[in-house]
Amino acid sequence: MMPGITPSRSPKTLAEKLAVEGSTCPIPATHDRLAEVHHWWHQMAEWYHQPDPFRYRLGAFAQAARCVTLMRQTEKAVFESFDFYERRNRKLTHCCR
């Protein structure tokens, strides 16, 4: 478990229930989604030379990767302060315009 961070709620989703059991991860849904991204990354590498299967895996990878930030936002209650994320998000939004 991360020092000073205690999960502030019981697991509600299947991903959280599976990740919390025997785990000390304070953000289990985010962790689960990152594991999914990792899975699709390896699938894309395996099917790189086959256009259609690669394309299907690329779509699944992109979908999972987009959801990592959303999962992190839903679990922000475990952090004392989520300001680091909001500052970084503003900085990235400003520089990319």
C-alpha positions in Angstrom: 0.0 0.0 0.0 1.2 3.5 -0.7 2.2 5.4 2.5 -0.5 7.6 3.8 -3.2 6.3 1.4 -6.0 4.2 2.7 -8.9 3.2 0.3 -11.9 5.2 1.4 -14.6 2.9 0.1 -15.5 -0.7 -0.4 -15.0 -2.3 -3.9 -18.1 -1.9 -6.0 -17.1 -3.3 -9.4 -15.9 -6.7 -10.5 -12.5 -5.2 -11.3 -12.2 -3.7 -7.8 -13.3 -6.8 -6.1 -10.8 -9.0 -7.9 -8.0 -6.4 -7.5 -8.7 -5.7 -3.8 -8.7 -9.4 -2.7 -5.2 -10.0 -1.5 -4.0 -6.8 -3.0 -2.9 -3.5 -1.5 -3.5 -1.4 -4.6 -5.3 1.8 -3.6 -6.6 2.3 -7.2 -7.7 -1.2 -8.3 -9.9 -0.2 -11.2 -7.1 1.9 -12.8 -4.7 -0.9 -12.2 -7.1 -3.4 -13.8 -7.4 -1.1 -16.9 -3.7 -0.7 -17.2 -3.4 -4.5 -17.1 -5.9 -4.6 -20.0 -3.8 -2.1 -21.9 -0.8 -4.2 -21.4 -2.6 -7.3 -22.6 -3.7 -5.6 -25.9 -0.2 -4.2 -26.4 1.2 -7.7 -26.5 -1.6 -8.9 -28.7 -0.8 -6.2 -31.2 2.8 -7.2 -31.2 1.9 -10.8 -31.8 -0.5 -10.0 -34.7 1.5 -7.1 -36.2 1.9 -8.7 -39.6 -1.7 -9.7 -40.0 -3.7 -6.5 -40.9 -7.2 -7.4 -39.8 -6.4 -9.1 -36.5 -3.9 -6.3 -35.7 -6.5 -3.6 -36.5 -9.0 -5.2 -34.1 -6.5 -5.4 -31.3 -5.4 -1.8 -32.0 -9.0 -0.7 -31.5 -9.3 -2.6 -28.2 -6.0 -1.1 -27.1 -7.0 2.4 -27.9 -10.4 2.0 -26.1 -8.7 0.6 -23.0 -6.0 3.3 -23.0 -8.5 6.1 -23.2 -10.3 4.7 -20.2 -7.3 4.7 -17.9 -7.7 8.4 -17.1 -11.4 8.0 -16.5 -10.8 5.1 -14.1 -8.2 7.2 -12.2 -10.7 10.1 -11.9 -13.3 7.8 -10.4 -10.8 6.7 -7.8 -9.4 10.1 -6.9 -11.1 9.9 -3.5 -8.2 7.7 -2.2 -5.8 10.6 -2.6 -5.6 13.4 0.0 -5.1 15.9 -2.9 -5.8 15.4 -6.5 -4.4 18.8 -7.4 -1.3 17.2 -9.1 -3.6 15.7 -11.7 -5.6 18.9 -12.3 -2.4 21.0 -12.6 -0.9 18.6 -15.1 -4.1 18.4 -17.0 -4.3 22.2 -17.3 -0.7 22.4 -18.4 -1.2 19.8 -21.1 -4.4 21.4 -22.3 -2.7 24.8 -22.5 0.4 23.6 -24.4 -1.6 21.5 -26.9 -3.8 24.2 -28.2 
